[in-house]
Amino acid sequence: MNRRKGQSVDSPVDRQEARARGSNGAVHHRVTRPSPAQAAAPQPPRAPSYPADPFSQGLPRDVTLRLLAGPGRFTAADYRLYVQTTHWEIARAEAYAIHGRFCILCDSPAAQVHHRPAGYRNLFREDPRLHLIPLCRGCHRRHHGK
């Protein structure tokens, strides 16, 4: 990576490589790029690694039904219960595994996983590749206007 300070990062792999380099340019850990065959291969449909039945999460039935109905139907208290489920723990871990543990906006260490708007419409059905993104606390608060 022979890029000057201030030049843009071209891809997520380049961003990961840039993050791995310290201020003196030394590599702190090895980042591997996929081979051309791996990069060109289409991704198979993802089988969820979390429980498929939202009613098996131990939430009250009325809370689960409101969460499944989508935004505007569930309360902040319902959502706080949702983020305590096994399903959310697994989906959150998958989001970190896919996107890394750095904020996608400022590259500082990510402390929270944010649902994109489509993610709120797909609670219990979210795809970590599409619906979840890691953010630091500051960026997450700014995003929500707090």
C-alpha positions as CSV (number, residue, x, y, z in Angstrom):
1,M,0.0,0.0,0.0
2,N,1.9,3.0,-1.2
3,R,-0.6,5.7,-0.5
4,R,0.2,9.2,0.7
5,K,-1.5,10.7,3.7
6,G,-4.9,12.1,2.8
7,Q,-5.5,9.7,-0.2
8,S,-8.8,7.8,-0.2
9,V,-9.1,4.2,0.8
10,D,-10.4,2.2,-2.2
11,S,-12.0,-0.9,-0.7
12,P,-12.9,-2.4,2.7
13,V,-9.7,-4.6,2.5
14,D,-7.6,-1.4,1.8
15,R,-9.3,0.3,4.8
16,Q,-8.4,-2.7,7.0
17,E,-4.8,-2.6,5.8
18,A,-4.6,1.1,6.4
19,R,-6.0,0.6,9.9
20,A,-3.4,-2.1,10.5
21,R,-0.6,0.3,9.9
22,G,0.7,2.5,12.7
23,S,1.8,6.1,12.3
24,N,5.3,4.9,11.3
25,G,3.9,2.6,8.6
26,A,4.7,-0.6,10.3
27,V,2.2,-3.4,9.9
28,H,0.7,-4.6,13.3
29,H,-1.1,-7.6,12.0
30,R,-1.3,-9.4,8.7
31,V,-4.3,-8.8,6.4
32,T,-5.0,-11.3,3.7
33,R,-6.7,-10.4,0.5
34,P,-9.1,-12.9,-1.2
35,S,-7.8,-14.6,-4.3
36,P,-9.4,-13.4,-7.6
37,A,-11.4,-16.6,-7.7
38,Q,-12.7,-16.1,-4.2
39,A,-13.5,-12.4,-4.9
40,A,-15.5,-13.2,-8.0
41,A,-17.4,-16.2,-6.5
42,P,-21.0,-15.3,-5.7
43,Q,-22.0,-15.5,-2.1
44,P,-24.3,-18.4,-1.3
45,P,-27.5,-17.5,0.6
46,R,-26.7,-17.1,4.3
47,A,-28.3,-19.7,6.6
48,P,-29.0,-17.9,9.9
49,S,-26.9,-19.1,12.7
50,Y,-29.4,-17.8,15.2
51,P,-32.6,-19.5,16.3
52,A,-35.2,-19.2,13.5
53,D,-38.2,-19.0,15.7
54,P,-38.5,-15.5,17.3
55,F,-41.0,-16.9,19.9
56,S,-38.3,-19.2,21.3
57,Q,-36.3,-16.2,22.6
58,G,-38.1,-16.0,26.0
59,L,-39.9,-12.6,25.3
60,P,-43.5,-12.2,26.1
61,R,-45.7,-13.1,23.1
62,D,-47.2,-9.5,22.8
63,V,-43.7,-8.0,22.8
64,T,-42.5,-10.4,20.1
65,L,-45.6,-9.7,17.9
66,R,-44.9,-5.9,18.2
67,L,-41.3,-6.3,17.3
68,L,-42.2,-8.4,14.3
69,A,-44.8,-5.8,13.2
70,G,-42.0,-3.3,12.5
71,P,-41.2,0.3,13.4
72,G,-44.0,2.3,15.0
73,R,-45.5,-0.8,16.5
74,F,-42.9,-1.5,19.2
75,T,-41.7,0.7,22.1
76,A,-38.2,1.5,23.3
77,A,-38.8,-0.9,26.2
78,D,-39.6,-3.7,23.7
79,Y,-36.4,-2.9,21.8
80,R,-34.4,-3.0,25.0
81,L,-35.8,-6.5,25.7
82,Y,-34.9,-7.5,22.1
83,V,-31.2,-6.6,22.5
84,Q,-31.0,-8.9,25.5
85,T,-32.0,-12.0,23.4
86,T,-29.6,-14.7,22.2
87,H,-30.7,-13.8,18.6
88,W,-29.3,-10.3,19.0
89,E,-26.1,-11.5,20.6
90,I,-25.4,-13.8,17.6
91,A,-26.5,-11.3,15.0
92,R,-24.3,-8.6,16.7
93,A,-21.3,-11.0,16.7
94,E,-21.8,-11.8,13.0
95,A,-21.9,-8.1,12.2
96,Y,-18.6,-7.6,13.9
97,A,-17.1,-10.6,12.1
98,I,-18.3,-9.3,8.7
99,H,-17.6,-5.6,9.1
100,G,-14.8,-5.6,11.7
101,R,-14.6,-4.0,15.1
102,F,-14.1,-0.5,14.0
103,C,-16.6,2.3,13.4
104,I,-17.4,2.5,9.7
105,L,-17.7,6.3,10.0
106,C,-14.6,7.4,11.9
107,D,-12.5,4.2,12.2
108,S,-12.3,4.3,16.0
109,P,-13.1,1.1,17.9
110,A,-16.7,0.2,17.6
111,A,-18.7,-0.1,20.8
112,Q,-22.2,-0.7,19.4
113,V,-23.9,-2.3,16.4
114,H,-26.5,-0.1,14.7
115,H,-29.6,-1.3,12.8
116,R,-29.9,0.4,9.4
117,P,-33.6,1.5,8.7
118,A,-34.3,-1.8,6.9
119,G,-33.0,-3.7,9.9
120,Y,-35.7,-2.2,12.2
121,R,-38.3,-3.5,9.7
122,N,-36.6,-6.9,9.9
123,L,-36.1,-7.6,13.6
124,F,-35.5,-11.3,14.1
125,R,-34.8,-11.6,10.3
126,E,-31.9,-9.1,9.9
127,D,-29.0,-10.0,7.6
128,P,-25.8,-8.7,9.3
129,R,-24.3,-7.9,5.9
130,L,-27.1,-5.6,4.9
131,H,-28.9,-4.4,8.1
132,L,-26.2,-4.0,10.8
133,I,-23.2,-1.8,11.0
134,P,-20.6,-1.2,13.7
135,L,-20.4,2.3,15.2
136,C,-18.5,4.0,18.0
137,R,-20.6,5.5,20.8
138,G,-20.1,9.1,19.5
139,C,-21.1,8.3,15.9
140,H,-24.1,6.2,17.1
141,R,-25.4,9.1,19.3
142,R,-24.9,11.6,16.5
143,H,-26.7,9.3,14.1
144,H,-29.7,9.1,16.4
145,G,-29.5,12.9,17.1
146,K,-28.8,12.5,20.9
